Each structure stands twice: as structure tokens, then as C-alpha cells.
Amino acid sequence: QSALTQPASVSGSPGQSITISCTGTSSDVGAYKYVSWYQQHPGKAPRLMLYDVSDRPSGVSNRFSGSRSGSTASLTISGLQAEDEADYYCSSYTSSSTPVFGGGTKLTVL
Amino acid sequence: QITLKESGPTLVKPTQTLTLTCTFSGFSLSTSGVGVGWIRQPPGKALEWLALIYWNDDKRHSPSLKSRLTITKDTSKNQVVLTMTNVDPVDTATYYCAHTPRWLHFYFDHWGQGTRVTVSS
């Protein structure tokens, strides 16, 4: 199974909204509502931000939202803050009954 | 409060077998739906899912690494063990274990701090 495709980098200014895409196939993102997103700051373990496409775990700001259209899932961060600067990874269930991660996106807050 | 901690060697020689242990607290691996997975991250690279074991002993492995991986659990000790055979320098990475609360949803809501493993002669 191939890694999901994410843009290598995105950037935005404080207060703005940004969207990170996660493109898969009809065997993963396009087939299942089991997409999750993780935030990772340098030297730290990943943190779950969204699961099942758009559900937020307790403690995650409602500035983070998710959606899915066809074989592409998206993470949107509104009201961008300096602390949002991090790497973001998507993950999806696949037809192999295993998950796969995306290649990661570096978010820079200008 | 759920916590997980990885342990194992920091340096392994090529062709050797790597054994990593995840010791956790705050949940039981006998609870329906719960699982523990392993994910690794080579330096400067992306996350890669390796394996997962559920409360009912359902085991999943990365298709590309399946022949080299074994995952087991010891419910009484609150531990999950991952073994990887025939390691290579490309297996150098930080290895994380993580908790998943729902069977086959494959998301990880609690992570360990990670353990760095270097494969080198």
C-alpha cells in the first residue's frame, strides 16, 4: 500500500485559515470514513487532532475541522495561531484492513 | 489517565532481531475494542505504521513488513511486545507505541514518548 499524498508544506499568517489535503485512492480514503489527523511538534510524539474524518477528541480546539470528498480528505485550521506550527499527518484505513499514513505536511505560521 | 512507554535497545547490529516492549497503564487490553499499535519514524521522515494487536488477539501487520514482524501481548503485565527480525540500517527510527480505543477505526489517541533505535555495525 502506498502512503497517502500530502503537500510537503503549507503556510499562513496568524488569524488566517489553511487547509491541508490528503489524497488517497478508492481503496482507502475514498472507501472508508476512518481518516485521522495528527499534529507533531519537533522532538515530540504525535497528537491526535481528528478521527473518523471530522470528530475531535476531547481537548482539541474547534479551530480544527475535517472533511472528505471522494478520495481526498482535508484538515482545516481556522484562526491560525503560532502554536499551530508543526508537522501534520493524515492516516486512513485501507482495503488491506490496515492503516496507512500520509507523507506529512509542514505548517509554517508566518 | 492513559500512559504508554516504550523500552528496548538503542543500538542493534544489522541482521539481528529487535525486541521492543510497550508498558502501559490506565487501560486494560482485555477491554473490548481496545488495541495497542506500533508506529515508527525514521529521522526527518514520515510516520510509518507497523503493527497492532487488539483485546481479542486480533493482529494486524504492515503488508510490507509482515514477514519480519511479530506482535504479542501480556495482559497481566500490561505489555505489548514487537519483534522485528533481520534489521537493516533503514530500520533506524524512533519507535512509538500507541493506544487505539475502537476496533478497526485505526486511530491512536494516546502515544508513548518514543524510543530511538539505531541499526549500525
Boltz contact constraints between the chains, C-beta under 6 A:
constraints:
  - contact:
      token1: [A, 34]
      token2: [B, 105]
      max_distance: 6.0
  - contact:
      token1: [A, 34]
      token2: [B, 106]
      max_distance: 6.0
  - contact:
      token1: [A, 36]
      token2: [B, 107]
      max_distance: 6.0
  - contact:
      token1: [A, 45]
      token2: [B, 96]
      max_distance: 6.0
  - contact:
      token1: [A, 45]
      token2: [B, 111]
      max_distance: 6.0
  - contact:
      token1: [A, 45]
      token2: [B, 113]
      max_distance: 6.0
  - contact:
      token1: [A, 45]
      token2: [B, 114]
      max_distance: 6.0
  - contact:
      token1: [A, 46]
      token2: [B, 111]
      max_distance: 6.0
  - contact:
      token1: [A, 48]
      token2: [B, 109]
      max_distance: 6.0
  - contact:
      token1: [A, 51]
      token2: [B, 107]
      max_distance: 6.0
  - contact:
      token1: [A, 57]
      token2: [B, 109]
      max_distance: 6.0
  - contact:
      token1: [A, 89]
      token2: [B, 47]
      max_distance: 6.0
  - contact:
      token1: [A, 93]
      token2: [B, 106]
      max_distance: 6.0
  - contact:
      token1: [A, 96]
      token2: [B, 63]
      max_distance: 6.0
  - contact:
      token1: [A, 98]
      token2: [B, 60]
      max_distance: 6.0
  - contact:
      token1: [A, 99]
      token2: [B, 49]
      max_distance: 6.0
  - contact:
      token1: [A, 99]
      token2: [B, 106]
      max_distance: 6.0
  - contact:
      token1: [A, 101]
      token2: [B, 47]
      max_distance: 6.0
  - contact:
      token1: [A, 101]
      token2: [B, 49]
      max_distance: 6.0
  - contact:
      token1: [A, 103]
      token2: [B, 46]
      max_distance: 6.0
  - contact:
      token1: [A, 104]
      token2: [B, 46]
      max_distance: 6.0
